[in-house]
């Protein structure tokens, strides 16, 4: 009987957590289930490469 109560409690916690995450998603705080993944640009690392390049110094 204790295992049924524990499984029921776990189910309730999961449903409440899901509803909370859906509420946060409706307010725009995160993406959970309803909104799909955002499309990544074709080359997402170009900006990072530019930031990590060492500056070219002209020799005298």
Backbone as ProteinMPNN parsed JSONL, in Angstrom:
{"seq_chain_A": "XXXXXXXXXXXXXXXXXXXXXXXXXXXXXXXXXXXXXXXXXXXXXXXXXXXXXXXXXXXX", "coords_chain_A": {"N_chain_A": [[0.819, -1.194, 0.0], [1.999, 1.205, 0.715], [3.688, 1.67, -1.435], [1.95, 2.348, -3.49], [0.941, 4.779, -2.602], [3.286, 6.275, -2.654], [3.908, 6.213, -5.419], [1.659, 7.541, -6.395], [2.045, 10.045, -5.213], [4.42, 10.841, -6.513], [3.465, 11.008, -9.134], [1.637, 13.14, -8.877], [3.373, 15.23, -8.185], [4.915, 15.399, -10.531], [2.956, 16.18, -12.411], [2.179, 18.669, -11.367], [4.612, 20.041, -11.554], [4.919, 20.057, -14.341], [2.714, 21.652, -15.089], [3.451, 24.049, -13.868], [5.775, 24.688, -15.301], [4.628, 25.018, -17.841], [3.08, 27.269, -17.323], [5.096, 29.165, -16.801], [6.219, 29.161, -19.333], [4.151, 30.267, -20.845], [4.29, 32.861, -20.017], [6.607, 33.65, -21.143], [9.093, 33.088, -20.05], [10.579, 30.744, -20.382], [11.235, 27.941, -22.631], [9.22, 25.168, -22.947], [7.178, 22.897, -23.643], [5.276, 23.657, -25.565], [6.241, 25.582, -27.391], [8.441, 25.336, -30.122], [11.884, 24.382, -30.83], [14.296, 26.968, -31.312], [15.455, 28.128, -34.462], [18.759, 27.671, -35.464], [21.343, 29.844, -36.65], [23.063, 29.551, -39.848], [25.867, 29.489, -39.581], [26.837, 29.464, -36.602], [29.186, 29.879, -35.099], [30.773, 31.903, -36.058], [30.902, 34.524, -34.992], [32.096, 34.03, -32.515], [34.601, 33.025, -33.27], [35.673, 35.333, -34.363], [35.885, 36.936, -32.099], [37.816, 35.561, -30.652], [40.119, 35.702, -32.122], [43.516, 36.7, -32.39], [44.687, 40.006, -32.299], [46.033, 41.505, -35.234], [49.227, 42.742, -35.47], [51.125, 45.367, -36.8], [54.425, 45.088, -37.805], [57.403, 46.956, -37.036]], "CA_chain_A": [[0.0, 0.0, 0.0], [2.876, 2.371, 0.757], [4.239, 1.916, -2.773], [0.913, 3.032, -4.265], [0.916, 6.163, -2.138], [4.506, 6.914, -3.157], [3.745, 6.407, -6.866], [0.664, 8.6, -6.564], [2.688, 11.308, -4.859], [5.355, 11.163, -7.597], [2.653, 11.425, -10.275], [1.105, 14.478, -8.585], [4.496, 16.179, -8.256], [5.266, 15.577, -11.943], [1.897, 16.955, -13.072], [2.269, 20.051, -10.879], [5.815, 20.635, -12.146], [4.622, 20.298, -15.744], [1.822, 22.813, -15.178], [4.233, 25.231, -13.507], [6.639, 25.014, -16.436], [3.77, 25.553, -18.9], [2.725, 28.638, -16.924], [6.274, 29.998, -17.047], [6.376, 29.289, -20.781], [3.138, 31.195, -21.359], [4.735, 34.216, -19.678], [7.806, 33.958, -21.909], [10.32, 32.912, -19.269], [11.35, 29.597, -20.86], [10.582, 27.074, -23.609], [9.016, 23.869, -22.328], [6.606, 21.917, -24.561], [4.401, 24.219, -26.595], [7.011, 26.265, -28.429], [9.516, 24.481, -30.611], [13.243, 24.903, -30.714], [14.625, 28.081, -32.191], [16.357, 27.772, -35.55], [20.103, 28.223, -35.336], [21.869, 30.367, -37.907], [23.859, 28.59, -40.613], [27.211, 29.415, -39.009], [26.738, 30.152, -35.316], [30.466, 30.11, -34.447], [31.561, 32.943, -36.719], [31.13, 35.618, -34.058], [33.026, 33.573, -31.494], [35.933, 32.992, -33.877], [36.135, 36.717, -34.516], [36.254, 37.434, -30.775], [38.978, 34.853, -30.132], [41.302, 35.958, -32.941], [44.482, 37.646, -31.848], [44.791, 41.162, -33.201], [47.234, 41.518, -36.087], [50.019, 43.965, -35.226], [52.074, 45.664, -37.859], [55.803, 45.162, -37.28], [58.197, 48.106, -37.485]], "C_chain_A": [[0.866, 1.262, 0.0], [3.435, 2.698, -0.621], [3.222, 2.641, -3.654], [0.821, 4.506, -3.877], [2.137, 6.917, -2.671], [4.403, 7.175, -4.649], [2.72, 7.496, -7.172], [1.249, 9.97, -6.273], [3.647, 11.764, -5.957], [4.579, 11.661, -8.818], [2.112, 12.844, -10.071], [2.209, 15.522, -8.698], [4.88, 16.432, -9.705], [4.227, 16.401, -12.69], [1.959, 18.418, -12.644], [3.493, 20.744, -11.461], [5.596, 20.954, -13.618], [3.739, 21.523, -15.914], [2.564, 24.109, -14.841], [5.139, 25.652, -14.668], [5.832, 25.539, -17.626], [3.332, 26.985, -18.584], [3.894, 29.584, -17.184], [6.503, 30.193, -18.539], [5.362, 30.275, -21.347], [3.492, 32.642, -21.052], [6.038, 34.586, -20.366], [9.109, 33.764, -21.169], [11.189, 31.756, -19.75], [10.564, 28.868, -21.938], [10.44, 25.695, -22.983], [8.478, 22.875, -23.346], [5.919, 22.557, -25.75], [5.181, 24.898, -27.711], [8.18, 25.37, -28.829], [10.88, 25.105, -30.386], [13.444, 26.054, -31.693], [15.603, 27.603, -33.253], [17.705, 28.447, -35.336], [20.543, 28.802, -36.668], [22.782, 29.334, -38.572], [25.245, 28.41, -40.019], [27.24, 30.134, -37.663], [28.079, 30.495, -34.678], [31.28, 31.241, -35.036], [31.865, 34.092, -35.765], [32.145, 35.249, -32.99], [34.449, 33.522, -32.043], [36.516, 34.398, -33.994], [36.583, 37.284, -33.166], [37.551, 36.809, -30.264], [40.248, 35.071, -30.953], [42.235, 36.936, -32.23], [44.594, 38.817, -32.815], [46.12, 41.114, -33.975], [47.963, 42.831, -35.854], [51.0, 44.143, -36.372], [53.477, 45.809, -37.252], [56.542, 46.37, -37.824], [59.63, 47.728, -37.6]], "O_chain_A": [[0.519, 2.262, -0.629], [3.637, 3.868, -0.946], [3.605, 3.467, -4.483], [0.643, 5.371, -4.734], [2.024, 8.069, -3.09], [4.773, 8.256, -5.107], [2.9, 8.28, -8.104], [0.988, 10.935, -6.991], [3.681, 12.947, -6.295], [4.988, 12.627, -9.462], [2.131, 13.654, -10.997], [1.986, 16.596, -9.258], [5.145, 17.576, -10.075], [4.584, 17.237, -13.52], [1.807, 19.312, -13.477], [3.42, 21.918, -11.826], [6.035, 21.999, -14.098], [3.989, 22.347, -16.794], [2.326, 25.144, -15.463], [5.25, 26.839, -14.974], [6.305, 26.418, -18.346], [3.227, 27.816, -19.486], [3.707, 30.675, -17.722], [6.933, 31.264, -18.968], [5.694, 31.045, -22.249], [3.044, 33.552, -21.75], [6.531, 35.702, -20.203], [10.147, 34.239, -21.63], [12.404, 31.774, -19.553], [9.38, 29.134, -22.143], [11.428, 25.112, -22.537], [9.25, 22.074, -23.874], [5.987, 22.019, -26.855], [4.8, 24.789, -28.877], [8.819, 24.737, -27.988], [11.01, 26.197, -29.832], [12.833, 26.097, -32.761], [16.473, 26.775, -32.982], [17.776, 29.645, -35.061], [20.148, 28.294, -37.717], [23.215, 28.371, -37.939], [25.749, 27.288, -39.96], [27.631, 31.299, -37.597], [28.115, 31.337, -33.782], [32.381, 31.515, -34.557], [32.994, 34.583, -35.742], [32.968, 36.079, -32.604], [35.394, 33.927, -31.365], [37.703, 34.615, -33.753], [37.558, 38.032, -33.104], [38.302, 37.45, -29.527], [41.334, 34.671, -30.532], [41.793, 37.87, -31.561], [44.594, 38.62, -34.03], [47.165, 40.738, -33.444], [47.387, 43.907, -36.021], [51.618, 43.188, -36.842], [53.676, 46.566, -36.301], [56.321, 46.763, -38.969], [60.46, 48.561, -37.966]]}, "name": "protein", "num_of_chains": 1, "seq": "XXXXXXXXXXXXXXXXXXXXXXXXXXXXXXXXXXXXXXXXXXXXXXXXXXXXXXXXXXXX"}
